[in-house]
Amino acid sequence: MGTGGNTRPGSPAGGRFVGLDIGGTGMKGLLCAPDGTIVARDACPTEADLGFQAVMERILRLADSLVSGSEEPVVGIGMALAGNLRSREGVCVFSPNLPGWRNVNVARPILENIGIPFRMGNDANCAALAEHRFGAGRGTVNMLMLTLGTGVGGGIIIDGRLMLGPREGMGEVGHIIVDPVGSECGCGNHGCLEAMCGADGISSAARLVLQSGVASSMLEMADGDILAISPRIVADAAAEGDTAAIGVLTDIGKILGAGITTLCMVLDPDRVVIGGQIAKTGAPLFDPMRRTVAARARMVPFDAANIVPAELGGDAGALGAVALFDDDSMAQLQP
Ligand SMILES: [Zn+2]
C-alpha cells in the first residue's frame, strides 16, 4: 500500500478512471477521463439485504464491465459510500445503508480481482471533492459543501484538498448545534442542523404549520395524510407559490443560514455549495439562507452570493470517487 502516486487526473499518463457510488438501493459506475468527462456509465440494484459478499460480487461485475469496455487503460478505481471509513486501509467500519458492512475490507476484493489502484471515500466527502474539481466549486481555495437529504452531510476543502481528520470524521456539518434545546437528532444529540434541516426536520416543520390550521396545497399533495408530508411535497408546493410551504422553507433557510454563518467563521470558505434534492427548490430556500448569512456573518463578512447550488446532481458521488485520484493526500491502495 502506498499513498499518492502519479496515476491521477491531469498527469501526463492520462488514461481512464472508474468511479463507483454504492448506495443502499442502487449502485452506479462511471468511466471517466481525468477531467471528469463521463465516457460511459452503468448501474444496477444494490440488493443490500443480501449482505457484503453478494453486494461485493455486484460491485466487481459493475467495475469489470466498465474496465473491460474502456478503449484506454483504466488506471484507477474509486469508490464512494456512506458511512465511517478507514480509507487508508480500505476498510468500511460501518455503513448505515449496507447491512453487514461492519469492519469489512472493501479494497482487497477489488485489488485481487481487478488489479487496478484503488481509493475510497465517504459519499458526502466525495460529492464535495467532485464539486470542487468538476462542478460549482471549481477554482476555489477553501470550499464547504452541505448535502441536504435524509440527513445533512458535508465536506470541507481547504487549500484545494479534501479534509478527513485522523478518524476521518471531519465535515460532519449536519451535527453542529444550531439550537441548544432543539429537537433530538438521529445522532443522539439535540438541536443539530440535521435534526432541523434534514428530511425529518423539514417534514415535521411542515406538519406543525398544517396542524395550526393554515390553508395549504401540501395536504392535498399528500392525499390528505399529514404523515405523508415530505420535503419533496414542501418543495413542489413552494414552487407553485403555496404560502405555507414557502414559510416552511423560509424558516429552514434561516436555520441553514445560521449554521453556514458558524461554519464560515471557522473555515473562511470562498464558496459554499448546497446539494441534495431540496436545494433544487432555489429561491424559496436560498433567499432566506443568503439573507441570514449576509446579516449575521459580521466578524469576517462573507458574500452571500457565494452560496450556490451544486451542479453535478446524482453523479457527484461517483465523480468524487474519480476525483479522489486528483488529491495527493488521499490514500491509494495498490494491487
Ligand atoms: Zn446530530
Residues whose N, C-alpha, C, O or C-beta is under 5 A from the ligand:
A	BS01	ZN	G174 H175 C185 C187 N189 C192
